[in-house]
Amino acid sequence: MATAQPQIRKGRKFDQVVAGAREIFLRDGFEGASVDDIARAAGVSKATLYSYFPDKRLLFMEIATRQCEEQARISIERIDSARPPREVLTCVAQQFLGFIYSDMGQRIFRICVAEADRFPMLGQEFYHSGPMILRAAVVDFLKKAVKRGELQIDDFNLAADQFAELCKADLWPKLIFGIITSVTEDEINRVVDGAVTTFLARYGVPAKS
């Protein structure tokens, strides 16, 4: 028998609650953030907070999806479709990795995985709030680059997904499994350069002799 999913309720103090929660989550992280502290920062009672968000995970994911939407918006604004593929893909990769390697990005991923059975909509909402939007922007750029004769791609969605996976090579699984706890700018640049070079080796147009 299916378990009813807890629902978020909007109301007059909704944004006030979200603002207070964002302050506490960014300060203390998910596990360290207490409902009492969140209610105090938001200037509402615990009863009011729970009336909007019956589960702390739902409140965290509201903050996370807003962060992700903002990150996707910034990344898309920085995509100059008129620039060469290497420049554009390098910019996209740096923006993407900057978010998923951040403390917030790692917390979001772990919570989505941990709560996949109980709250499957957490991961779904997160994916639709950012990754899907950025993926669509990358696909749009790839199509323009193909029309200009700079790339040769048949399956644009697959190519965009492959590029995202190339960007996660080496460092991402080590972070997730706790083998390392942080990454340096040089390490990120190394992965980005490898991802872009490998992608262009597969989809780039050979130079004319």
C-alpha contacts under 8 A as a table, 3 or more apart, distances in Angstrom:
res1	aa1	res2	aa2	distance
5	Q	118	R	7.89
5	Q	119	F	6.87
6	P	54	P	6.47
6	P	55	D	7.28
7	Q	53	F	7.26
7	Q	54	P	7.20
8	I	52	Y	5.54
8	I	53	F	5.27
8	I	54	P	7.20
8	I	58	L	7.36
9	R	51	S	6.96
9	R	52	Y	4.64
9	R	53	F	6.86
10	K	14	F	5.75
10	K	52	Y	6.27
11	G	14	F	5.19
11	G	52	Y	7.39
12	R	15	D	7.70
13	K	16	Q	5.05
13	K	17	V	6.21
14	F	17	V	5.22
14	F	18	V	6.32
14	F	52	Y	6.84
15	D	18	V	4.97
15	D	19	A	6.07
16	Q	19	A	5.21
16	Q	20	G	6.32
16	Q	42	A	5.62
16	Q	43	G	7.70
17	V	20	G	5.25
17	V	21	A	6.11
17	V	38	I	7.69
17	V	39	A	7.22
17	V	42	A	4.96
17	V	43	G	7.80
17	V	44	V	7.32
17	V	49	L	6.63
18	V	21	A	5.06
18	V	22	R	6.05
18	V	42	A	7.55
18	V	59	L	7.38
18	V	62	E	7.56
18	V	63	I	6.79
19	A	22	R	5.19
19	A	23	E	6.49
19	A	42	A	6.62
20	G	23	E	5.29
20	G	24	I	6.51
20	G	38	I	5.73
20	G	39	A	7.17
20	G	40	R	7.78
20	G	41	A	4.71
20	G	42	A	4.03
20	G	43	G	7.74
21	A	24	I	5.18
21	A	25	F	5.91
21	A	38	I	5.10
21	A	39	A	7.78
21	A	41	A	7.25
21	A	42	A	6.91
21	A	59	L	7.41
21	A	60	F	7.62
21	A	63	I	7.56
22	R	25	F	5.22
22	R	26	L	5.99
22	R	60	F	7.99
22	R	63	I	6.03
23	E	26	L	5.49
23	E	27	R	6.18
23	E	41	A	7.53
24	I	27	R	4.98
24	I	28	D	5.77
24	I	29	G	7.37
24	I	33	A	6.01
24	I	37	D	7.04
24	I	38	I	6.03
24	I	41	A	7.43
25	F	28	D	5.28
25	F	29	G	4.63
25	F	30	F	5.69
25	F	32	G	7.86
25	F	33	A	5.78
25	F	60	F	7.42
26	L	29	G	5.68
26	L	104	M	7.84
28	D	31	E	7.57
28	D	32	G	4.96
28	D	33	A	5.31
29	G	32	G	5.40
29	G	33	A	5.95
30	F	33	A	5.44
30	F	60	F	7.14
30	F	107	R	7.51
31	E	34	S	7.84
33	A	37	D	6.92
33	A	38	I	7.16
34	S	37	D	5.26
34	S	38	I	6.30
35	V	38	I	5.03
35	V	39	A	6.04
35	V	46	K	7.09
35	V	56	K	7.63
36	D	39	A	5.22
36	D	40	R	6.13
36	D	46	K	6.82
37	D	40	R	5.04
37	D	41	A	6.08
38	I	41	A	5.15
38	I	42	A	6.05
39	A	42	A	5.07
39	A	43	G	5.95
39	A	44	V	5.23
39	A	45	S	5.81
39	A	46	K	5.68
39	A	49	L	6.45
40	R	43	G	5.05
40	R	44	V	6.42
40	R	45	S	7.53
41	A	44	V	7.98
44	V	48	T	6.22
44	V	49	L	6.74
45	S	48	T	5.19
45	S	49	L	6.35
46	K	49	L	4.97
46	K	50	Y	6.10
47	A	50	Y	5.20
47	A	51	S	6.10
48	T	51	S	5.02
48	T	52	Y	6.66
49	L	52	Y	5.46
49	L	53	F	6.10
49	L	54	P	7.84
50	Y	53	F	4.82
50	Y	54	P	4.67
50	Y	55	D	7.28
51	S	54	P	6.26
53	F	56	K	6.80
53	F	58	L	6.26
53	F	59	L	5.84
54	P	58	L	7.53
55	D	58	L	5.44
55	D	59	L	6.81
56	K	59	L	5.08
56	K	60	F	6.21
57	R	60	F	5.00
57	R	61	M	6.10
57	R	111	I	7.85
58	L	61	M	5.12
58	L	62	E	6.22
58	L	122	L	7.41
59	L	62	E	5.10
59	L	63	I	6.54
60	F	63	I	5.20
60	F	64	A	6.08
61	M	64	A	4.66
61	M	65	T	5.83
61	M	108	I	7.32
61	M	122	L	6.64
61	M	126	F	7.40
62	E	65	T	5.36
62	E	66	R	6.30
63	I	66	R	5.25
63	I	67	Q	6.25
64	A	67	Q	5.04
64	A	68	C	6.08
64	A	104	M	7.34
64	A	108	I	6.66
64	A	126	F	7.47
65	T	68	C	4.86
65	T	69	E	5.99
65	T	125	E	7.27
65	T	126	F	5.38
65	T	129	S	5.72
65	T	130	G	7.27
66	R	69	E	5.06
66	R	70	E	6.23
66	R	129	S	7.58
67	Q	70	E	5.17
67	Q	71	Q	6.17
68	C	71	Q	4.96
68	C	72	A	6.06
68	C	126	F	7.53
68	C	129	S	6.37
68	C	130	G	5.09
68	C	131	P	7.96
69	E	72	A	5.12
69	E	73	R	6.12
69	E	129	S	5.39
69	E	130	G	5.03
70	E	73	R	5.04
70	E	74	I	6.23
71	Q	74	I	5.20
71	Q	75	S	6.13
71	Q	95	Q	7.91
71	Q	99	F	7.37
71	Q	130	G	7.39
72	A	75	S	5.07
72	A	76	I	6.07
72	A	130	G	5.34
72	A	131	P	7.36
72	A	133	I	6.77
72	A	134	L	5.69
73	R	76	I	5.22
73	R	77	E	6.17
74	I	77	E	5.16
74	I	78	R	6.40
75	S	78	R	5.26
75	S	79	I	6.63
75	S	92	V	6.52
75	S	95	Q	6.06
75	S	96	F	7.81
75	S	134	L	7.45
76	I	79	I	5.23
76	I	134	L	6.73
76	I	137	A	6.58
77	E	80	D	7.78
78	R	91	C	7.59
79	I	88	V	6.15
79	I	91	C	7.41
79	I	92	V	7.22
80	D	83	R	5.72
80	D	88	V	6.73
81	S	84	P	7.92
81	S	88	V	7.26
81	S	141	F	5.76
81	S	144	K	7.30
81	S	145	A	7.87
83	R	87	E	6.51
83	R	88	V	6.35
84	P	87	E	5.59
84	P	88	V	6.42
84	P	145	A	7.85
84	P	150	E	7.72
85	P	88	V	5.17
85	P	89	L	5.79
85	P	145	A	7.00
85	P	150	E	7.37
85	P	151	L	7.97
86	R	89	L	5.37
86	R	90	T	5.97
86	R	196	V	6.49
86	R	197	T	7.96
86	R	200	L	7.72
87	E	90	T	5.25
87	E	91	C	6.31
88	V	91	C	5.19
88	V	92	V	6.23
89	L	92	V	5.02
89	L	93	A	5.99
89	L	196	V	6.42
90	T	93	A	5.16
90	T	94	Q	6.21
90	T	192	V	6.40
90	T	193	D	7.23
90	T	196	V	6.48
91	C	94	Q	5.28
91	C	95	Q	6.31
92	V	95	Q	5.26
92	V	96	F	6.08
93	A	96	F	5.05
93	A	97	L	6.01
93	A	164	A	7.70
93	A	167	C	6.38
93	A	192	V	6.07
94	Q	97	L	5.30
94	Q	98	G	5.89
94	Q	188	I	7.57
94	Q	189	N	7.74
94	Q	192	V	6.82
95	Q	98	G	5.12
95	Q	99	F	6.57
96	F	99	F	5.51
96	F	100	I	6.44
97	L	100	I	5.16
97	L	101	Y	5.70
97	L	167	C	7.20
97	L	168	K	7.62
97	L	188	I	7.49
98	G	101	Y	5.56
98	G	102	S	6.21
99	F	102	S	5.15
99	F	104	M	7.68
99	F	105	G	5.64
100	I	103	D	7.97
100	I	104	M	7.74
100	I	105	G	4.40
100	I	106	Q	6.11
101	Y	105	G	6.10
101	Y	106	Q	6.37
101	Y	172	W	7.38
101	Y	175	L	7.98
101	Y	182	S	7.85
101	Y	183	V	7.63
102	S	105	G	5.09
102	S	106	Q	6.31
103	D	106	Q	5.31
103	D	107	R	6.19
104	M	107	R	5.12
104	M	108	I	6.13
105	G	108	I	5.24
105	G	109	F	6.36
106	Q	109	F	5.17
106	Q	110	R	6.24
106	Q	176	I	7.40
107	R	110	R	5.23
107	R	111	I	6.13
108	I	111	I	5.29
108	I	112	C	6.10
109	F	112	C	5.20
109	F	113	V	6.28
110	R	113	V	5.21
110	R	114	A	5.99
111	I	114	A	4.98
111	I	115	E	5.87
112	C	115	E	5.41
112	C	116	A	5.74
112	C	120	P	7.79
112	C	122	L	6.04
112	C	123	G	5.04
113	V	116	A	5.21
113	V	123	G	7.71
114	A	117	D	7.82
115	E	118	R	5.36
115	E	119	F	5.41
115	E	120	P	6.89
115	E	122	L	7.74
116	A	119	F	5.48
116	A	120	P	4.63
116	A	121	M	7.94
116	A	122	L	7.49
116	A	123	G	7.06
117	D	120	P	5.84
119	F	122	L	5.81
120	P	123	G	5.99
120	P	124	Q	6.70
121	M	124	Q	4.84
121	M	125	E	5.84
122	L	125	E	5.36
122	L	126	F	6.19
123	G	126	F	5.08
123	G	127	Y	6.08
124	Q	127	Y	5.21
124	Q	128	H	6.26
125	E	128	H	5.21
125	E	129	S	6.03
126	F	129	S	5.12
126	F	130	G	6.60
126	F	131	P	7.70
127	Y	130	G	5.83
127	Y	131	P	5.20
127	Y	132	M	5.85
128	H	131	P	6.44
128	H	132	M	5.20
128	H	133	I	6.86
129	S	132	M	6.95
129	S	133	I	6.88
130	G	133	I	5.21
130	G	134	L	6.17
131	P	134	L	5.24
131	P	135	R	5.96
132	M	135	R	5.00
132	M	136	A	6.21
133	I	136	A	5.22
133	I	137	A	6.45
134	L	137	A	5.03
134	L	138	V	6.27
135	R	138	V	5.11
135	R	139	V	6.19
135	R	160	A	6.48
135	R	161	D	7.57
136	A	139	V	5.05
136	A	140	D	6.17
137	A	140	D	5.05
137	A	141	F	6.32
138	V	141	F	5.09
138	V	142	L	6.16
138	V	160	A	6.35
139	V	142	L	5.07
139	V	143	K	6.27
139	V	156	F	5.84
139	V	157	N	6.36
139	V	160	A	6.05
140	D	143	K	5.28
140	D	144	K	6.48
141	F	144	K	5.14
141	F	145	A	6.18
142	L	145	A	5.03
142	L	146	V	6.16
142	L	151	L	7.43
142	L	153	I	7.97
142	L	156	F	6.99
143	K	146	V	5.12
143	K	147	K	6.30
143	K	156	F	7.28
144	K	147	K	5.08
144	K	148	R	6.37
145	A	148	R	5.10
145	A	149	G	6.36
145	A	150	E	5.27
145	A	151	L	5.76
146	V	149	G	4.98
146	V	150	E	5.60
146	V	151	L	4.65
146	V	152	Q	5.68
146	V	153	I	6.86
147	K	150	E	7.58
148	R	151	L	7.86
149	G	152	Q	7.24
149	G	205	V	7.24
150	E	204	G	6.50
150	E	205	V	5.80
151	L	200	L	7.86
151	L	203	Y	5.60
151	L	204	G	4.62
151	L	205	V	5.25
152	Q	203	Y	5.34
152	Q	204	G	6.16
152	Q	205	V	6.14
153	I	156	F	6.25
153	I	159	A	7.38
153	I	203	Y	6.12
155	D	158	L	5.48
155	D	159	A	6.25
156	F	159	A	5.03
156	F	160	A	6.17
157	N	160	A	5.21
157	N	161	D	6.26
158	L	161	D	5.11
158	L	162	Q	6.03
159	A	162	Q	5.04
159	A	163	F	6.22
160	A	163	F	5.19
160	A	164	A	6.42
161	D	164	A	5.11
161	D	165	E	6.32
162	Q	165	E	5.12
162	Q	166	L	6.18
163	F	166	L	5.04
163	F	167	C	6.33
163	F	195	A	6.81
163	F	196	V	7.71
163	F	199	F	6.46
164	A	167	C	5.15
164	A	168	K	6.66
165	E	168	K	5.14
165	E	169	A	6.64
166	L	169	A	5.34
166	L	194	G	7.98
166	L	195	A	5.01
166	L	199	F	7.98
167	C	191	V	6.36
167	C	192	V	6.04
167	C	195	A	5.49
168	K	171	L	6.58
168	K	172	W	5.17
168	K	173	P	7.62
168	K	191	V	7.87
169	A	172	W	6.32
169	A	173	P	7.49
169	A	191	V	6.98
170	D	173	P	6.43
170	D	174	K	6.79
170	D	191	V	7.62
171	L	174	K	5.24
171	L	175	L	6.25
171	L	183	V	7.48
171	L	191	V	7.98
172	W	175	L	5.23
172	W	176	I	6.26
173	P	176	I	5.04
173	P	177	F	6.05
174	K	177	F	5.34
174	K	178	G	5.99
174	K	179	I	4.86
174	K	180	I	5.67
175	L	178	G	5.12
175	L	179	I	6.05
175	L	180	I	5.26
175	L	181	T	5.87
175	L	182	S	7.11
176	I	179	I	7.75
177	F	180	I	7.96
178	G	181	T	6.25
180	I	183	V	7.75
183	V	187	E	6.32
183	V	188	I	7.02
184	T	187	E	5.16
184	T	188	I	6.36
185	E	188	I	5.09
185	E	189	N	6.13
186	D	189	N	5.06
186	D	190	R	6.15
187	E	190	R	5.09
187	E	191	V	6.42
188	I	191	V	5.21
188	I	192	V	6.09
189	N	192	V	4.99
189	N	193	D	5.98
190	R	193	D	5.31
190	R	194	G	6.22
191	V	194	G	5.09
191	V	195	A	6.05
192	V	195	A	5.07
192	V	196	V	6.13
193	D	196	V	5.30
193	D	197	T	5.98
194	G	197	T	5.18
194	G	198	T	5.95
195	A	198	T	5.26
195	A	199	F	6.04
196	V	199	F	5.11
196	V	200	L	6.10
197	T	200	L	5.25
197	T	201	A	6.09
198	T	201	A	5.03
198	T	202	R	6.48
199	F	202	R	5.26
199	F	203	Y	6.09
199	F	204	G	7.55
200	L	203	Y	4.99
200	L	204	G	4.42
201	A	204	G	5.72
